[in-house]
Amino acid sequence: MKILVCISHVPDTTSKINFTDGDTKFDTNGVQYVINPNDEFGLTRAMWFKEKQGANVTVVNVGGPETEPTLRKALAIGADNAIRVNTEAKDGFQVAKQLANVVKEGGYDLVIAGRESIDYNGGMVPGMLAGLIGANFVTNCISLEVDGNNAKAMREIDGGKETVTTSLPLVIGGQKGLVEESDLRIPNMRGIMMARKKPLEVKEPVDASTETASVKFEKPAPKGSVKLIDADNVGELVNLLHNEAKVI
């Protein structure tokens, strides 16, 4: 089984976020980048398939040379090889088109992507990728088993969980729960040294239109002041909720 794991290069959640050029561009100065957490769950599941079923695991990213350390980390975790599509990731459709070309050229049976990246939270790429390559698709995936050409997946739905059966080729949008957090892997020194020798192929992009553009960024408004009301002063609480907060 050939598995392709899509890796997004995203800011660490502890990074301080700022914007430049009138809040139209993201300021990358001083920002630490990591593997997108949803993708990390997917990569860990792919490693299970490699170790238990002999799968070959390739990781892929759409981005410039600055994303290669993130791909090298994925190789250090245990992926067999890596591909970087040499173009800036501008919107979901453009990224999906680049990934679709990689899938078609590589003949992958299973594509594991995160359901969304934690920077733009678009949640579009896995579904569009599945549509472009004509593969089955399961999103919000929290469990995946593969037996030959058949797959059994569980996904989160409103109010519960749903188990579905399908067949390969398959694209999933994985998330927390696909593996346990305790199973996530930290690269050891041996893995880091081996990653330096593993192939990282740079592919030139195919023509793909950009359907959306970011016009402006805006930080959440700061929290307002808090008023504390004595527990026995219900009348004052109701008055503030009605006349000031206007929530009742």
C-alpha positions in Angstrom: 0.0 0.0 0.0 1.3 3.4 -1.0 0.3 6.2 1.4 0.6 9.9 0.8 0.5 12.1 3.9 -0.2 15.8 3.3 1.8 18.1 5.6 0.9 21.7 6.3 3.7 24.0 7.6 1.9 26.1 10.2 2.8 28.6 13.0 3.2 27.1 16.4 0.1 27.8 18.5 2.3 29.6 21.1 3.6 32.1 18.5 2.7 35.7 18.8 0.9 36.7 15.6 1.2 40.1 13.9 0.4 41.5 10.5 2.1 44.0 8.3 1.3 46.3 5.3 -1.9 47.5 6.7 -2.9 44.1 8.1 -2.8 42.6 4.7 0.2 40.3 5.2 1.2 37.8 7.9 4.4 38.8 9.7 6.6 35.7 9.8 9.4 37.3 11.8 10.1 35.3 15.0 7.4 32.7 14.2 8.2 29.0 14.9 6.7 26.6 12.4 5.5 23.0 13.1 3.7 20.2 11.5 0.0 21.0 11.4 -1.5 19.0 14.4 -4.2 17.3 12.4 -1.6 16.2 9.9 0.6 14.9 12.7 -2.2 12.5 13.8 -2.4 11.4 10.2 1.3 10.8 9.9 1.3 8.8 13.1 -1.5 6.6 11.7 0.4 6.1 8.5 3.5 5.0 10.5 1.3 2.3 12.1 0.3 1.0 8.6 4.0 1.0 7.6 5.0 -1.0 10.7 2.1 -3.4 10.7 1.3 -3.8 7.0 4.5 -2.8 5.3 3.1 0.3 3.7 5.3 2.9 2.0 4.8 6.4 3.3 5.5 9.6 1.4 4.9 13.1 2.9 4.1 16.1 0.7 3.9 19.8 1.2 3.0 22.7 -1.2 5.3 25.6 -0.3 8.7 27.2 -0.7 12.1 26.1 0.6 11.2 27.4 4.1 8.9 24.4 4.6 11.6 21.8 4.2 12.6 21.6 7.9 9.0 20.6 8.6 9.2 17.9 5.9 12.5 16.7 7.4 10.9 16.4 10.8 8.2 14.1 9.1 11.0 12.1 7.6 12.7 11.8 11.0 9.4 10.5 12.5 9.7 7.7 10.0 8.3 8.6 6.5 10.2 7.0 3.7 10.5 10.0 1.4 9.2 13.5 0.9 7.9 15.8 -1.9 7.8 19.5 -1.9 5.7 21.2 -4.6 7.7 24.4 -5.3 5.0 27.1 -5.1 3.4 29.3 -2.5 0.2 27.9 -1.0 -2.3 30.6 -1.9 -5.7 29.0 -1.5 -7.4 25.7 -1.0 -8.2 24.9 -4.7 -4.7 25.8 -5.9 -3.2 23.5 -3.2 -5.6 20.7 -4.0 -4.7 20.9 -7.7 -1.0 20.5 -6.9 -1.6 17.6 -4.6 -3.9 15.9 -7.2 -1.1 16.0 -9.7 1.3 14.4 -7.1 -1.3 11.6 -6.4 -1.9 10.9 -10.0 1.8 10.7 -10.8 2.6 8.5 -7.7 -0.3 6.1 -7.9 -1.1 6.3 -4.2 -3.8 4.1 -2.6 -4.5 6.2 0.5 -4.1 9.9 1.0 -4.1 11.1 4.6 -4.7 14.8 5.2 -5.7 16.8 8.2 -9.3 17.9 8.2 -8.0 21.5 8.3 -4.9 23.4 9.0 -4.7 25.5 12.2 -3.7 28.7 10.4 -6.5 29.3 7.9 -8.9 26.6 9.1 -10.4 26.3 5.6 -11.2 22.6 5.7 -11.4 22.5 1.9 -8.3 20.8 0.6 -9.1 17.1 1.4 -12.5 17.1 -0.1 -11.5 19.0 -3.2 -8.5 16.7 -3.6 -10.8 13.6 -3.5 -13.0 15.2 -6.1 -10.2 16.0 -8.4 -8.7 12.4 -8.3 -12.1 10.6 -8.2 -11.4 8.9 -4.8 -13.7 8.1 -1.9 -13.6 10.6 0.9 -14.1 10.6 4.7 -13.7 13.7 6.8 -13.5 14.3 10.5 -12.0 10.8 10.6 -11.1 9.5 14.1 -10.4 5.8 13.2 -9.1 4.0 10.1 -8.5 0.4 9.3 -7.4 -1.0 5.9 -7.7 -4.6 4.8 -6.6 -5.2 1.3 -8.6 -2.9 -0.9 -11.3 -2.3 1.8 -11.3 0.4 4.5 -13.4 0.9 7.6 -13.4 4.4 9.1 -15.1 6.2 11.9 -15.9 9.9 11.8 -17.4 12.4 14.1 -20.9 13.7 13.2 -23.2 16.1 15.1 -24.2 14.3 18.3 -22.2 11.2 17.8 -19.9 9.0 15.7 -20.5 7.2 12.4 -18.8 4.1 11.1 -18.5 3.7 7.3 -17.0 1.2 5.0 -15.5 2.1 1.7 -12.7 1.1 -0.7 -9.4 2.4 -1.9 -8.4 4.8 -3.4 -9.4 6.9 -0.4 -8.8 10.4 0.9 -9.4 11.1 4.6 -9.5 14.3 6.6 -8.0 13.2 9.9 -8.1 14.8 13.3 -7.5 14.2 17.0 -8.6 10.7 17.8 -7.1 9.1 14.7 -4.4 8.0 17.1 -4.0 8.8 20.8 -2.0 11.9 21.7 0.3 9.6 23.7 1.2 7.8 20.5 2.5 10.9 18.7 6.2 10.6 18.0 9.1 12.9 18.8 12.0 12.4 16.4 15.0 10.8 18.1 18.7 11.4 17.2 18.8 8.3 15.0 15.7 9.4 13.1 17.1 12.8 12.6 20.3 11.4 11.2 18.5 9.0 8.9 16.2 11.8 7.7 19.2 13.6 6.2 19.8 10.7 3.8 16.2 10.2 2.8 15.0 11.6 -0.6 13.3 15.0 -0.6 12.1 15.6 -4.2 11.2 19.1 -5.4 8.5 19.2 -8.0 7.6 22.2 -10.1 3.9 23.2 -9.9 1.2 22.6 -12.5 -0.9 25.5 -13.7 -3.7 26.1 -11.2 -5.9 29.1 -10.8 -6.3 30.8 -7.4 -10.0 31.2 -6.6 -9.7 33.2 -3.4 -7.5 35.9 -1.9 -7.0 37.2 1.7 -7.9 40.9 1.7 -7.2 41.8 5.3 -6.4 40.2 8.6 -7.9 41.3 11.9 -7.1 40.1 15.5 -9.9 39.3 17.8 -11.1 42.3 19.8 -9.6 42.5 23.3 -11.9 41.2 26.1 -13.9 43.9 27.8 -13.9 44.7 31.5 -15.7 42.3 34.0 -18.3 43.4 36.5 -18.8 41.2 39.5 -22.3 41.1 41.1 -23.0 39.8 44.5 -24.9 36.4 44.5 -27.8 37.9 46.4 -28.2 40.9 44.0 -30.2 39.2 41.2 -32.1 42.3 40.3 -28.9 44.2 39.4 -27.7 41.2 37.4 -30.9 41.1 35.4 -30.7 44.8 34.8 -27.2 44.7 33.5 -27.9 41.7 31.2 -31.0 43.5 29.8 -29.8 47.1 29.5 -26.0 46.9 29.1 -25.1 43.5 27.7 -28.5 43.3 25.9 -28.5 39.5 25.9 -32.0 39.2 27.4 
